Amino acid sequence: MTMEKFAELLTSLIEQPVLDHTGLEGDYRFVLKFSRVGPDLPPPSDEYPVIPTALQEQLGLTLQRVQGALKLLVIDHIERPTPN
C-alpha cells in the first residue's frame, strides 16, 4: 500500500487524523505487529506493542502530534428530494 493509504488506515485504528509526511512514494508491503489498547483487550507485550512503539521499532516511522487545520465536510441539514 502507499504511505497515504497507510496513514488512512492508521487514522481508523487510532481514531485521530494521521497525515503522511514521509515523502515516500510507491507501494510498500510490510507486516506490522501491534496491540490495541482497551479495557477488554490483553495488555501490550514486547511482541505486540502499542501502535506508536510498533511503528518506530518495526518500520522506523514515528507519529508526531502537530496542530493544524483540517478540511471537514459538515452536513447540517438533509431532506429527501421532492418529485418534479
PyMOL commands that place a pseudoatom at each C-alpha (Angstrom):
pseudoatom trace, name=CA, resn=MET, resi=1, chain=A, elem=C, hetatm=0, pos=[0.000, 0.000, 0.000]
pseudoatom trace, name=CA, resn=THR, resi=2, chain=A, elem=C, hetatm=0, pos=[1.033, 3.608, -0.379]
pseudoatom trace, name=CA, resn=MET, resi=3, chain=A, elem=C, hetatm=0, pos=[2.024, 5.672, 2.657]
pseudoatom trace, name=CA, resn=GLU, resi=4, chain=A, elem=C, hetatm=0, pos=[-1.066, 7.805, 2.045]
pseudoatom trace, name=CA, resn=LYS, resi=5, chain=A, elem=C, hetatm=0, pos=[-3.311, 4.720, 2.313]
pseudoatom trace, name=CA, resn=PHE, resi=6, chain=A, elem=C, hetatm=0, pos=[-1.341, 3.567, 5.349]
pseudoatom trace, name=CA, resn=ALA, resi=7, chain=A, elem=C, hetatm=0, pos=[-1.996, 6.951, 7.005]
pseudoatom trace, name=CA, resn=GLU, resi=8, chain=A, elem=C, hetatm=0, pos=[-5.722, 6.480, 6.313]
pseudoatom trace, name=CA, resn=LEU, resi=9, chain=A, elem=C, hetatm=0, pos=[-5.581, 3.036, 7.926]
pseudoatom trace, name=CA, resn=LEU, resi=10, chain=A, elem=C, hetatm=0, pos=[-3.782, 4.446, 10.969]
pseudoatom trace, name=CA, resn=THR, resi=11, chain=A, elem=C, hetatm=0, pos=[-6.449, 7.157, 11.200]
pseudoatom trace, name=CA, resn=SER, resi=12, chain=A, elem=C, hetatm=0, pos=[-9.121, 4.491, 11.597]
pseudoatom trace, name=CA, resn=LEU, resi=13, chain=A, elem=C, hetatm=0, pos=[-7.031, 2.468, 14.059]
pseudoatom trace, name=CA, resn=ILE, resi=14, chain=A, elem=C, hetatm=0, pos=[-6.122, 5.274, 16.442]
pseudoatom trace, name=CA, resn=GLU, resi=15, chain=A, elem=C, hetatm=0, pos=[-9.274, 7.316, 15.785]
pseudoatom trace, name=CA, resn=GLN, resi=16, chain=A, elem=C, hetatm=0, pos=[-7.278, 10.501, 15.201]
pseudoatom trace, name=CA, resn=PRO, resi=17, chain=A, elem=C, hetatm=0, pos=[-6.264, 12.130, 11.919]
pseudoatom trace, name=CA, resn=VAL, resi=18, chain=A, elem=C, hetatm=0, pos=[-2.934, 10.844, 10.570]
pseudoatom trace, name=CA, resn=LEU, resi=19, chain=A, elem=C, hetatm=0, pos=[-1.276, 12.659, 7.681]
pseudoatom trace, name=CA, resn=ASP, resi=20, chain=A, elem=C, hetatm=0, pos=[1.535, 11.252, 5.556]
pseudoatom trace, name=CA, resn=HIS, resi=21, chain=A, elem=C, hetatm=0, pos=[4.601, 13.488, 5.779]
pseudoatom trace, name=CA, resn=THR, resi=22, chain=A, elem=C, hetatm=0, pos=[7.130, 10.758, 4.946]
pseudoatom trace, name=CA, resn=GLY, resi=23, chain=A, elem=C, hetatm=0, pos=[7.754, 11.863, 1.373]
pseudoatom trace, name=CA, resn=LEU, resi=24, chain=A, elem=C, hetatm=0, pos=[7.868, 8.164, 0.445]
pseudoatom trace, name=CA, resn=GLU, resi=25, chain=A, elem=C, hetatm=0, pos=[6.255, 7.286, -2.864]
pseudoatom trace, name=CA, resn=GLY, resi=26, chain=A, elem=C, hetatm=0, pos=[5.203, 3.992, -4.370]
pseudoatom trace, name=CA, resn=ASP, resi=27, chain=A, elem=C, hetatm=0, pos=[3.708, 0.858, -2.862]
pseudoatom trace, name=CA, resn=TYR, resi=28, chain=A, elem=C, hetatm=0, pos=[5.113, -0.934, 0.169]
pseudoatom trace, name=CA, resn=ARG, resi=29, chain=A, elem=C, hetatm=0, pos=[4.455, -4.392, 1.563]
pseudoatom trace, name=CA, resn=PHE, resi=30, chain=A, elem=C, hetatm=0, pos=[5.104, -4.927, 5.257]
pseudoatom trace, name=CA, resn=VAL, resi=31, chain=A, elem=C, hetatm=0, pos=[3.811, -6.628, 8.374]
pseudoatom trace, name=CA, resn=LEU, resi=32, chain=A, elem=C, hetatm=0, pos=[3.117, -4.575, 11.485]
pseudoatom trace, name=CA, resn=LYS, resi=33, chain=A, elem=C, hetatm=0, pos=[2.519, -6.458, 14.731]
pseudoatom trace, name=CA, resn=PHE, resi=34, chain=A, elem=C, hetatm=0, pos=[0.771, -4.310, 17.316]
pseudoatom trace, name=CA, resn=SER, resi=35, chain=A, elem=C, hetatm=0, pos=[-1.659, -4.411, 20.206]
pseudoatom trace, name=CA, resn=ARG, resi=36, chain=A, elem=C, hetatm=0, pos=[-4.765, -2.265, 20.532]
pseudoatom trace, name=CA, resn=VAL, resi=37, chain=A, elem=C, hetatm=0, pos=[-5.379, -0.791, 23.954]
pseudoatom trace, name=CA, resn=GLY, resi=38, chain=A, elem=C, hetatm=0, pos=[-8.688, -1.133, 25.729]
pseudoatom trace, name=CA, resn=PRO, resi=39, chain=A, elem=C, hetatm=0, pos=[-10.357, -2.381, 28.890]
pseudoatom trace, name=CA, resn=ASP, resi=40, chain=A, elem=C, hetatm=0, pos=[-11.395, -5.718, 27.351]
pseudoatom trace, name=CA, resn=LEU, resi=41, chain=A, elem=C, hetatm=0, pos=[-8.122, -6.302, 25.461]
pseudoatom trace, name=CA, resn=PRO, resi=42, chain=A, elem=C, hetatm=0, pos=[-4.924, -8.003, 26.621]
pseudoatom trace, name=CA, resn=PRO, resi=43, chain=A, elem=C, hetatm=0, pos=[-2.090, -5.661, 27.635]
pseudoatom trace, name=CA, resn=PRO, resi=44, chain=A, elem=C, hetatm=0, pos=[0.650, -4.819, 25.106]
pseudoatom trace, name=CA, resn=SER, resi=45, chain=A, elem=C, hetatm=0, pos=[3.706, -7.071, 25.042]
pseudoatom trace, name=CA, resn=ASP, resi=46, chain=A, elem=C, hetatm=0, pos=[7.200, -6.988, 23.535]
pseudoatom trace, name=CA, resn=GLU, resi=47, chain=A, elem=C, hetatm=0, pos=[5.909, -8.995, 20.579]
pseudoatom trace, name=CA, resn=TYR, resi=48, chain=A, elem=C, hetatm=0, pos=[2.752, -6.882, 20.181]
pseudoatom trace, name=CA, resn=PRO, resi=49, chain=A, elem=C, hetatm=0, pos=[3.483, -3.331, 21.422]
pseudoatom trace, name=CA, resn=VAL, resi=50, chain=A, elem=C, hetatm=0, pos=[1.116, -0.375, 21.106]
pseudoatom trace, name=CA, resn=ILE, resi=51, chain=A, elem=C, hetatm=0, pos=[0.903, 1.206, 17.646]
pseudoatom trace, name=CA, resn=PRO, resi=52, chain=A, elem=C, hetatm=0, pos=[3.359, 4.118, 18.134]
pseudoatom trace, name=CA, resn=THR, resi=53, chain=A, elem=C, hetatm=0, pos=[6.021, 1.773, 19.516]
pseudoatom trace, name=CA, resn=ALA, resi=54, chain=A, elem=C, hetatm=0, pos=[5.383, -0.816, 16.798]
pseudoatom trace, name=CA, resn=LEU, resi=55, chain=A, elem=C, hetatm=0, pos=[5.724, 1.840, 14.076]
pseudoatom trace, name=CA, resn=GLN, resi=56, chain=A, elem=C, hetatm=0, pos=[9.068, 3.012, 15.474]
pseudoatom trace, name=CA, resn=GLU, resi=57, chain=A, elem=C, hetatm=0, pos=[10.575, -0.402, 16.202]
pseudoatom trace, name=CA, resn=GLN, resi=58, chain=A, elem=C, hetatm=0, pos=[9.323, -2.320, 13.177]
pseudoatom trace, name=CA, resn=LEU, resi=59, chain=A, elem=C, hetatm=0, pos=[9.123, 0.312, 10.411]
pseudoatom trace, name=CA, resn=GLY, resi=60, chain=A, elem=C, hetatm=0, pos=[11.250, 3.222, 11.618]
pseudoatom trace, name=CA, resn=LEU, resi=61, chain=A, elem=C, hetatm=0, pos=[8.248, 5.580, 11.439]
pseudoatom trace, name=CA, resn=THR, resi=62, chain=A, elem=C, hetatm=0, pos=[7.073, 7.958, 14.141]
pseudoatom trace, name=CA, resn=LEU, resi=63, chain=A, elem=C, hetatm=0, pos=[3.761, 9.627, 14.893]
pseudoatom trace, name=CA, resn=GLN, resi=64, chain=A, elem=C, hetatm=0, pos=[4.168, 13.291, 15.779]
pseudoatom trace, name=CA, resn=ARG, resi=65, chain=A, elem=C, hetatm=0, pos=[1.364, 15.362, 17.228]
pseudoatom trace, name=CA, resn=VAL, resi=66, chain=A, elem=C, hetatm=0, pos=[1.012, 18.691, 15.430]
pseudoatom trace, name=CA, resn=GLN, resi=67, chain=A, elem=C, hetatm=0, pos=[-1.624, 21.386, 15.305]
pseudoatom trace, name=CA, resn=GLY, resi=68, chain=A, elem=C, hetatm=0, pos=[-3.112, 22.454, 12.028]
pseudoatom trace, name=CA, resn=ALA, resi=69, chain=A, elem=C, hetatm=0, pos=[-6.240, 22.969, 10.034]
pseudoatom trace, name=CA, resn=LEU, resi=70, chain=A, elem=C, hetatm=0, pos=[-8.205, 20.006, 8.725]
pseudoatom trace, name=CA, resn=LYS, resi=71, chain=A, elem=C, hetatm=0, pos=[-10.643, 20.016, 5.860]
pseudoatom trace, name=CA, resn=LEU, resi=72, chain=A, elem=C, hetatm=0, pos=[-14.017, 18.799, 7.071]
pseudoatom trace, name=CA, resn=LEU, resi=73, chain=A, elem=C, hetatm=0, pos=[-17.337, 18.416, 5.351]
pseudoatom trace, name=CA, resn=VAL, resi=74, chain=A, elem=C, hetatm=0, pos=[-20.178, 19.190, 7.718]
pseudoatom trace, name=CA, resn=ILE, resi=75, chain=A, elem=C, hetatm=0, pos=[-23.759, 18.364, 6.716]
pseudoatom trace, name=CA, resn=ASP, resi=76, chain=A, elem=C, hetatm=0, pos=[-26.093, 20.272, 8.984]
pseudoatom trace, name=CA, resn=HIS, resi=77, chain=A, elem=C, hetatm=0, pos=[-29.363, 19.529, 7.175]
pseudoatom trace, name=CA, resn=ILE, resi=78, chain=A, elem=C, hetatm=0, pos=[-30.679, 16.995, 4.690]
pseudoatom trace, name=CA, resn=GLU, resi=79, chain=A, elem=C, hetatm=0, pos=[-34.071, 16.479, 3.036]
pseudoatom trace, name=CA, resn=ARG, resi=80, chain=A, elem=C, hetatm=0, pos=[-35.467, 13.922, 0.636]
pseudoatom trace, name=CA, resn=PRO, resi=81, chain=A, elem=C, hetatm=0, pos=[-35.875, 15.275, -2.888]
pseudoatom trace, name=CA, resn=THR, resi=82, chain=A, elem=C, hetatm=0, pos=[-39.394, 16.246, -3.912]
pseudoatom trace, name=CA, resn=PRO, resi=83, chain=A, elem=C, hetatm=0, pos=[-40.936, 14.798, -7.093]
pseudoatom trace, name=CA, resn=ASN, resi=84, chain=A, elem=C, hetatm=0, pos=[-40.901, 17.141, -10.125]
for i in range(1, 84): cmd.bond("trace and resi %d" % i, "trace and resi %d" % (i + 1))
show_as sticks, trace
zoom trace
